[in-house]
Amino acid sequence: MAGEQCNHIGEVVCAIIEDKGRFLIAQRPSDHQLANKWEFPGGKVGDGEASFEALEREINEELDLIVEIIDQLTPNDHSYPNFSLTLIPFRCSIIEGVPDPTEHQQIAWVTIDMIDSYEFSPADIPILNEYLSQRRIE
């Protein structure tokens, strides 16, 4: 209906995990919203939880990794037809572990040259573009 607001689910963190010139992306499950789209792994920020704490917790839960945050990129407010969110991205490096996806179909280590082969979730696209433009400058 016109004038209705979609449900804002709050802040969601995501990690751009870098290793050896590559970065990690994850494919959403086929039975979830945004099925089969690729994204940066992460999840919702809990009540009273700082965004960096949520990121460390989510990456440990989803990928069995301990990461170190390098820096934060620009948050992205995005509205889907049924909900909206604020996506907060962080560049990270692995301190400990090997990625083991527990909530995604698969993961991929990609380079800038490979990225056009993957269809990303709409909320992740502005973050991907900012990250790629930073990487091209470095």
NUGUTI-907969 format. One record per residue: x, y, z of N, C-alpha, C, CB in turn; chain; residue in one letter; residue number from 1. Coordinates in steps of 0.1 Angstrom, whole numbers, plus 5000, padded with zeros to 4 digits. Glycine has a CB too. Layout:
BEGIN
n_px|n_py|n_pz|ca_px|ca_py|ca_pz|c_px|c_py|c_pz|cb_px|cb_py|cb_pz|kette|rest|nr
X|Y|Z|X|Y|Z|X|Y|Z|X|Y|Z|A|A|NUM
...
END
This chain:
BEGIN
n_px|n_py|n_pz|ca_px|ca_py|ca_pz|c_px|c_py|c_pz|cb_px|cb_py|cb_pz|kette|rest|nr
5008|4988|5000|5000|5000|5000|5009|5012|5000|4991|5000|5012|A|M|1
5004|5023|4994|5011|5035|4993|5012|5041|5008|5005|5046|4984|A|A|2
5023|5047|5011|5025|5053|5024|5030|5043|5035|5013|5059|5028|A|G|3
5030|5030|5032|5035|5021|5042|5050|5021|5042|5030|5006|5039|A|E|4
5056|5019|5054|5070|5019|5054|5074|5004|5056|5076|5027|5067|A|Q|5
5086|5001|5049|5090|4987|5051|5097|4985|5064|5100|4983|5039|A|C|6
5098|4973|5069|5104|4970|5082|5119|4973|5082|5101|4956|5086|A|N|7
5124|4982|5090|5138|4984|5091|5144|4974|5101|5142|4999|5095|A|H|8
5153|4965|5096|5158|4955|5105|5170|4959|5113|5162|4943|5097|A|I|9
5175|4972|5110|5185|4977|5118|5199|4977|5111|5186|4970|5132|A|G|10
5209|4977|5120|5223|4976|5114|5228|4962|5112|5232|4983|5124|A|E|11
5234|4960|5101|5240|4948|5097|5254|4950|5093|5232|4941|5085|A|V|12
5263|4942|5098|5278|4944|5095|5282|4934|5085|5286|4942|5108|A|V|13
5292|4937|5077|5298|4928|5067|5313|4930|5067|5291|4930|5053|A|C|14
5320|4919|5063|5334|4919|5063|5339|4917|5049|5339|4908|5073|A|A|15
5349|4925|5046|5356|4923|5033|5370|4918|5038|5358|4937|5025|A|I|16
5371|4904|5038|5382|4897|5043|5393|4896|5032|5378|4883|5049|A|I|17
5404|4902|5035|5415|4902|5025|5426|4892|5028|5421|4916|5024|A|E|18
5431|4886|5018|5443|4877|5019|5450|4875|5006|5438|4863|5025|A|D|19
5463|4878|5006|5471|4876|4994|5465|4882|4981|5473|4861|4992|A|K|20
5461|4895|4982|5456|4901|4970|5442|4898|4966|5465|4899|4959|A|G|21
5435|4889|4974|5422|4884|4971|5413|4889|4982|5421|4869|4969|A|R|22
5399|4888|4980|5390|4890|4991|5379|4880|4990|5384|4904|4990|A|F|23
5373|4877|5002|5363|4866|5003|5349|4871|5001|5364|4860|5017|A|L|24
5341|4864|4993|5327|4866|4991|5320|4853|4994|5324|4871|4977|A|I|25
5307|4854|4997|5299|4842|5001|5286|4842|4994|5297|4842|5016|A|A|26
5281|4831|4990|5268|4829|4982|5257|4826|4992|5270|4819|4971|A|Q|27
5246|4834|4991|5235|4832|5000|5228|4818|4996|5225|4843|4998|A|R|28
5222|4812|5006|5215|4799|5004|5203|4801|4994|5209|4794|5017|A|P|29
5200|4790|4987|5190|4791|4977|5176|4792|4983|5191|4778|4968|A|S|30
5174|4789|4995|5161|4789|5002|5159|4802|5011|5159|4777|5010|A|D|31
5167|4812|5009|5166|4824|5017|5163|4836|5008|5180|4827|5025|A|H|32
5159|4847|5014|5158|4859|5006|5171|4862|4999|5153|4871|5015|A|Q|33
5169|4868|4987|5181|4871|4979|5189|4859|4975|5190|4881|4986|A|L|34
5181|4848|4973|5187|4835|4970|5198|4835|4959|5176|4825|4966|A|A|35
5209|4828|4962|5220|4826|4953|5228|4839|4950|5215|4821|4941|A|N|36
5225|4850|4956|5233|4862|4954|5246|4861|4962|5225|4875|4958|A|K|37
5256|4868|4958|5268|4869|4965|5269|4881|4974|5280|4869|4955|A|W|38
5276|4880|4985|5276|4891|4994|5289|4890|5002|5264|4891|5004|A|E|39
5292|4901|5010|5302|4900|5020|5296|4894|5032|5309|4914|5023|A|F|40
5303|4884|5039|5297|4878|5050|5295|4887|5062|5305|4866|5054|A|P|41
5286|4884|5071|5283|4892|5082|5269|4889|5088|5284|4907|5079|A|G|42
5264|4899|5095|5251|4897|5101|5246|4909|5110|5250|4884|5109|A|G|43
5235|4907|5116|5228|4917|5124|5236|4921|5136|5214|4914|5127|A|K|44
5236|4934|5139|5242|4939|5152|5231|4937|5163|5246|4954|5151|A|V|45
5235|4930|5174|5226|4928|5185|5224|4940|5193|5231|4917|5193|A|G|46
5213|4940|5201|5210|4951|5210|5222|4953|5220|5197|4948|5218|A|D|47
5226|4965|5221|5237|4969|5230|5251|4964|5225|5234|4963|5243|A|G|48
5252|4959|5213|5264|4954|5208|5270|4965|5199|5262|4941|5200|A|E|49
5283|4967|5200|5291|4976|5191|5292|4969|5177|5305|4980|5196|A|A|50
5293|4977|5167|5293|4971|5153|5306|4962|5151|5293|4982|5143|A|S|51
5317|4967|5157|5329|4958|5155|5328|4945|5163|5342|4966|5160|A|F|52
5321|4945|5174|5319|4933|5182|5310|4923|5174|5313|4936|5196|A|E|53
5299|4929|5168|5290|4921|5160|5298|4915|5148|5279|4930|5155|A|A|54
5306|4922|5142|5314|4917|5131|5323|4905|5135|5323|4928|5124|A|L|55
5330|4907|5146|5339|4896|5150|5331|4884|5154|5347|4901|5162|A|E|56
5319|4886|5160|5311|4874|5164|5305|4868|5152|5299|4879|5173|A|R|57
5299|4875|5143|5293|4870|5131|5303|4862|5122|5286|4881|5123|A|E|58
5315|4867|5120|5325|4860|5112|5329|4848|5119|5337|4870|5109|A|I|59
5330|4848|5132|5334|4836|5139|5323|4825|5138|5337|4839|5154|A|N|60
5310|4829|5139|5299|4820|5138|5297|4815|5123|5286|4827|5142|A|E|61
5298|4824|5113|5295|4820|5100|5307|4813|5092|5292|4832|5092|A|E|62
5319|4816|5096|5331|4812|5089|5342|4805|5097|5337|4823|5081|A|L|63
5339|4805|5111|5349|4799|5120|5363|4806|5119|5350|4784|5117|A|D|64
5362|4819|5118|5375|4827|5116|5375|4837|5128|5375|4834|5103|A|L|65
5388|4841|5131|5390|4852|5140|5397|4862|5131|5399|4848|5152|A|I|66
5391|4874|5130|5396|4885|5121|5401|4897|5129|5385|4888|5111|A|V|67
5409|4905|5122|5413|4918|5127|5408|4928|5118|5429|4919|5128|A|E|68
5401|4938|5123|5396|4949|5115|5407|4959|5111|5385|4957|5123|A|I|69
5407|4961|5098|5417|4971|5093|5411|4985|5093|5421|4967|5078|A|I|70
5399|4986|5087|5392|4999|5087|5378|4997|5084|5399|5009|5078|A|D|71
5370|5008|5085|5356|5008|5082|5354|5016|5069|5347|5013|5093|A|Q|72
5345|5010|5060|5341|5018|5048|5328|5025|5051|5339|5008|5036|A|L|73
5322|5032|5041|5310|5040|5043|5298|5031|5045|5308|5049|5031|A|T|74
5290|5032|5055|5278|5025|5057|5268|5028|5045|5271|5028|5070|A|P|75
5260|5018|5042|5250|5019|5031|5236|5017|5036|5254|5010|5020|A|N|76
5227|5026|5035|5213|5024|5038|5206|5019|5026|5206|5038|5043|A|D|77
5200|5008|5027|5194|5002|5015|5180|4997|5018|5202|4990|5010|A|H|78
5170|4999|5009|5157|4994|5010|5154|4984|5000|5147|5006|5009|A|S|79
5149|4972|5005|5144|4962|4996|5129|4963|4996|5149|4947|5001|A|Y|80
5121|4955|4988|5107|4957|4989|5100|4955|5002|5100|4947|4979|A|P|81
5105|4945|5010|5099|4941|5023|5107|4946|5035|5097|4927|5023|A|N|82
5119|4951|5034|5126|4955|5046|5137|4965|5041|5132|4943|5053|A|F|83
5143|4971|5051|5154|4980|5049|5165|4977|5059|5150|4995|5049|A|S|84
5177|4982|5057|5188|4979|5066|5199|4990|5064|5194|4965|5064|A|L|85
5208|4990|5074|5220|4998|5073|5231|4989|5073|5221|5009|5084|A|T|86
5238|4988|5062|5250|4978|5060|5263|4985|5063|5250|4972|5046|A|L|87
5270|4980|5074|5282|4986|5078|5294|4977|5074|5282|4989|5094|A|I|88
5302|4981|5065|5313|4973|5060|5326|4976|5067|5315|4975|5045|A|P|89
5334|4965|5069|5347|4966|5075|5357|4958|5066|5348|4961|5090|A|F|90
5369|4964|5064|5380|4956|5058|5387|4948|5069|5390|4965|5050|A|R|91
5390|4936|5067|5396|4927|5077|5407|4918|5071|5385|4919|5083|A|C|92
5415|4913|5081|5424|4903|5077|5422|4891|5087|5439|4908|5077|A|S|93
5426|4879|5083|5424|4867|5091|5436|4867|5101|5424|4855|5082|A|I|94
5432|4865|5114|5442|4863|5124|5444|4847|5126|5438|4869|5138|A|I|95
5432|4840|5126|5433|4826|5129|5421|4819|5122|5432|4823|5144|A|E|96
5424|4807|5116|5414|4799|5110|5414|4798|5095|5400|4804|5114|A|G|97
5407|4789|5090|5405|4787|5076|5390|4788|5073|5411|4773|5070|A|V|98
5385|4796|5064|5371|4798|5062|5363|4785|5060|5368|4808|5050|A|P|99
5353|4783|5068|5344|4772|5067|5330|4777|5068|5347|4761|5079|A|D|100
5323|4778|5056|5310|4784|5056|5300|4775|5062|5306|4787|5041|A|P|101
5293|4780|5072|5282|4773|5079|5268|4778|5075|5284|4774|5094|A|T|102
5267|4790|5070|5254|4796|5066|5253|4800|5052|5252|4809|5075|A|E|103
5263|4797|5044|5263|4801|5030|5265|4788|5021|5274|4811|5026|A|H|104
5260|4789|5009|5262|4777|5000|5276|4775|4997|5254|4780|4986|A|Q|105
5283|4785|4994|5298|4784|4991|5304|4798|4993|5300|4779|4977|A|Q|106
5317|4797|4994|5325|4810|4994|5335|4809|4983|5333|4811|5008|A|I|107
5340|4821|4980|5350|4822|4969|5360|4833|4972|5344|4825|4955|A|A|108
5373|4830|4970|5383|4840|4971|5385|4846|4957|5397|4834|4976|A|W|109
5383|4859|4955|5383|4866|4942|5392|4877|4942|5369|4870|4939|A|V|110
5396|4881|4930|5404|4893|4927|5395|4903|4920|5417|4889|4918|A|T|111
5400|4915|4919|5393|4926|4912|5389|4921|4898|5401|4939|4912|A|I|112
5398|4914|4891|5395|4910|4877|5384|4900|4876|5408|4905|4871|A|D|113
5381|4893|4887|5371|4882|4886|5357|4886|4890|5376|4871|4895|A|M|114
5356|4898|4896|5344|4902|4903|5331|4903|4894|5346|4915|4910|A|I|115
5333|4906|4881|5322|4908|4873|5314|4894|4870|5326|4913|4859|A|D|116
5320|4883|4874|5314|4870|4872|5304|4867|4883|5325|4860|4872|A|S|117
5302|4875|4893|5294|4872|4904|5282|4883|4905|5302|4872|4917|A|Y|118
5270|4878|4908|5259|4887|4910|5257|4889|4925|5246|4880|4904|A|E|119
5259|4902|4929|5258|4906|4943|5244|4910|4947|5268|4917|4945|A|F|120
5242|4909|4960|5230|4915|4966|5230|4930|4965|5229|4911|4982|A|S|121
5219|4936|4962|5219|4950|4959|5225|4959|4970|5205|4955|4957|A|P|122
5223|4956|4983|5229|4964|4994|5244|4963|4994|5224|4959|5007|A|A|123
5250|4953|4988|5265|4951|4988|5271|4958|4977|5268|4936|4988|A|D|124
5264|4962|4966|5270|4967|4954|5277|4981|4957|5259|4969|4944|A|I|125
5270|4990|4964|5278|5003|4967|5290|5001|4975|5269|5013|4974|A|P|126
5290|4991|4984|5302|4988|4992|5313|4982|4983|5298|4978|5004|A|I|127
5309|4973|4975|5318|4967|4965|5325|4977|4957|5311|4956|4957|A|L|128
5317|4987|4952|5322|4997|4943|5332|5006|4950|5311|5006|4937|A|N|129
5329|5010|4963|5338|5018|4971|5351|5010|4973|5331|5022|4984|A|E|130
5350|4998|4977|5361|4990|4980|5370|4988|4967|5357|4976|4985|A|Y|131
5364|4986|4956|5372|4984|4943|5378|4997|4939|5362|4979|4932|A|L|132
5372|5008|4941|5378|5021|4938|5390|5024|4947|5368|5033|4939|A|S|133
5389|5020|4960|5400|5022|4969|5412|5013|4965|5396|5019|4984|A|Q|134
5409|5001|4961|5419|4991|4957|5426|4995|4945|5413|4977|4955|A|R|135
5419|5001|4936|5426|5006|4923|5435|5018|4926|5415|5010|4913|A|R|136
5432|5025|4936|5441|5037|4940|5454|5032|4946|5434|5047|4949|A|I|137
5453|5021|4954|5464|5016|4962|5476|5012|4953|5460|5005|4971|A|E|138
END
